[in-house]
């Protein structure tokens, strides 16, 4: 039996985009994507974590948001997104434990 050797170094870094999305959506208000992205982008810029260009960050944030919707942690009503606080709290503790 051959032993497979793993050559690539793999380390999971904290997902800052998801962390900021969770922090913003944990509030009691609902957001359209444009408003949500503006808040997340400002928070990431304040943390000096907004790299790769605004359009790439917008695409990544939209993808992460759609994953949260698919997992049932965010509710989409028309064009507005509202986080389910109880579901996001479990995700928030999981993200905090990775850091």
N, C-alpha and C positions, 0 to 999 in steps of 0.2 A: 504494500500500500504506500503510495507516494504522499509525502507530507508537502502541503502547499505552503509556500513561503509568502508572506505578505510584505511587499516592498514599500508600499505607500504608507506614509504616516497619516493617521486619521485621528482628528481630534474634533469633537463637537463643540463649537463655540456657541455662546448664547445668541439666540435669534432676537436681535434688538428690534426689528420691525414688528414681529409678533408681540414682543413685550410692550412696545408703545401702543400698538393697537388695543391690546388687552387693557392697558392703563386708561386709555381714553374711553373705550367702550364700557368700562366698568362704572362710569358715571351714569346718572339716571336719565340722560337725554339721548335723543336719537340724532343721527347725522346723515346727510347725504355724503356720497363718497368724496366729492370735492372738498367739502368742509372738513371731513375726517382726515383726508390726506394733508391738508394745510396744517392742522394741529399736530399730526404725527411728524410731519416734515420739520416743523419748528422745534418740536421736542428733540428730534434726532440731531438737528443742527446745534441745539444748545448743549447736547452731550458730545458734540464733535464726532458723530457717528453716521452722518449723511454723506456717503461717498458713492461714486459710480454714476453721478448725474441724476438730475431730478426725474427724468422720464423713466430711467431704469428703476429708480426707487418707487415711482408711481406704479409701475407694472408689478414689482415685487409685493408692494402693499396690497394691491388689488387681488393678487393671487392668494396671499395669506388671508385676506378678508374672506374670500370665497371658500377657502378651506375651513375657516371658522364657521361659516354659514352651513357648509356641508356636514360638519360635525355637530351641529345643533347648539352651538355656543352663542351664536349671533342670529337674531331674527331679522329677516329682510321683509319690509312692507313697502311695496312699490319701489321707490328709489332711496328709501331711508333704512338705515341699519341701526339696530338697537341691541346692545349686549345683554345677555341673560346673566345677571350678576352672580348667581349661585354657580353656574357652569364655568364662568370666567374665573371665579375665585379658585376653583380647583386647578385650572390651568396656570393661574398666576402663582400659586404655591409651587407648582412643578417647575415653572420657569425660574423662580427664585432659588430653588434648590440646585439648579444646574450651575448658577453663577458661583 
